[in-house]
Amino acid sequence: ADSRVIKTILALTNNPNRRKEPYHIVSRMREPENLSVARMVGGTEVELVPVYDLIARITAQTCRQSGLSVVYTDLLDFGGDEIYFRYEPRLAGTTFGEVLTAYENCSVIGLRKADGRIELNPPPDAEVSAEDALMLIAEDDTTITLSGNSGPEVVAGTIRKPRPRGQKPERTLVLGWNGRAPTMIAQLDRYVPPGSEVTVVASEGAGLSTRFDGLGHQTVSLRAGNTTDRRTLDRLGVPSYDHVIVLSYSDELSPEEADSRTLVTLLHLREIAERSGRPFSIVSEMLDDRNRELAEIARADDFIVSDRLVSLMMCQVSENKEYSAVFEQLIDPEGSELYLKPAYEYVEPGVPLNFYTVVEAACRRGEVAVGYRVEAEAGDPRKSYGVRLNPAKSRPINFAGSDKIIVLAES
């Protein structure tokens, strides 16, 4: 419970026999309203991972960006690519846009300024000083070396000019309920176009009396229903929705029971999708990572394993407390976040090119390209669901029309 976490932090930091050196304390906090109290008690010695807020924000982003949960897991998992800070005096005086192509095997995503401020995706013409630390995505700190290539080869004639993207209202169906649902719906409101709709279907009494005030872009309707019942799902007209989010009943059921209900719902949704022939994205929340492999037969677009993501986040912050500020910005609707956008918007599909070309195409839009997703491999866990984070920039690529570019962008 949050109250016990706060008491433990208080006991550590105010013990009369404590050490003189500052502690580096990392803990999880469930309720957002308890964060300020815990920070007041722990001061600069404590870094907190807000569980409900973290998972709610990632779910809101992921339901509109198929594959995004894989990107987040790769960044947090010590077995894949991670975020590092590196001083590079030789790049002092260059612009951020020039720094983007200074590494063959690393992706620069921002700067840590001399005063400690984190700037993700600063303007391409922003000057890099000797006091700035580069933020990079790299496989390991030993792979962070300048390429020495003063003029990276950009394949001429393959970069497409930006075109305005039309936005139409989106319909989202939420099946299930837990304490993170109100925060997730509030966060989703900051991404969707005006006129959008959210329909929530959950068991009787499971948060269906919640009020959603202050939403500017979407309306919310609440219905009672059994989300594991096929007749209930058929009456909803599931194929008419753009996004479907399956939440676990984690507040009222054990992890095993909650995941079992989620799995049954996902199996119904898979059959509905196959019969309708109309694509809609499915994002599912799982509690136990061991159930994810079992649930993969339902072929949801993304699985968000709550406890695993929080645990990975805590491990990363325990290694480097600055990671907390970086990730907080990544999941904040203000500023730059991670997006998966159609590759054909950036470069010509079906034409051999390299990732230097993709980086340049994104830079011209004020964005940072950090990877891509091969849509043909999206259902294959052995190939990371098609996600290629931080690829070697000189390696040849040939994008299909449905492939995506992973970028840091403001929208």
Secondary structure, DSSP 8 states (H G I E B T S, - for coil): -HHHHHHHHHHHHT-TT--SS---EEEEES-GGGHHHHHHHHGGGEEEEEHHHHHHHHHHHHTTSTTHHHHHHHHHSTTS-EEEEEE-GGGTTSBHHHHTTSBSS-EEEEEE-TTS-EEES--TT-B--TT-EEEEEES-GGG--B---SS----TT-B-----------EEEEES--TTHHHHHHHHTTTS-TTEEEEEEESTTSSTT----S-SSEEEEEEE--TT-HHHHHHHTGGG-SEEEE---TTTS-HHHHHHHHHHHHHHHHHHHHHH----EEEEEES-GGGHHHHGGG--SEEEEHHHHHHHHHHHHHH-THHHHHHHHHT-SSS-EEEEEEGGGTB-TTS-EEHHHHHHHHHTTT-EEEEEE-GGGTT-GGGGGGEEES--TTSEE---TT-EEEEEE--
